[in-house]
Amino acid sequence: MLAKNKRLNRQEIAFLKDLGRKEKIIQGSFFGLVFQKTNQSGKFGVIISNKISSRAVERNRIKRLLYRAIGNKMADGTGLFLFLAKKPCLEASLESFEKELENFNV
C-alpha cells in the first residue's frame, strides 16, 4: 500500500474523473489512466468498479497489486494519476501490471 501522502483524496479523484470525461484517457490492456501534470510529487488513485468483480476480495487483490506496481515503477513521478481498472486485470499478475506501467510514457 502506498503512503497516505502518495494517494489521491476525494476532491482530487473527483477532479480527475471530470477531466477524464472531457479529455482523453490513456488506455492499456488492464486499466485506463487519467493524469494531470503538476509540480508536486506523484499522487495515485485506483478505481475498481463492482462491474469488474462483485467480490470485494478480488477488487482488493487488484488494488494491492496495482499499488505495489505503482510503488515499484512510478513512485518518483510528478502529477496526479488515476487508474481505472478493466475486466482483464482479474487474471493479471504483478509482473504484467509492471510491464504495462512501463509502456505508459507519462
Secondary structure, DSSP 8 states (H G I E B T S, - for coil): ---GGGB--HHHHHHHHHHHHHS--EE-SSEEEEEEEEEEE-EEEEE--TTT-S-HHHHHHHHHHHHHHHHHHTTT-EEEEEEEE-GGGGG--HHHHHHHHHH---
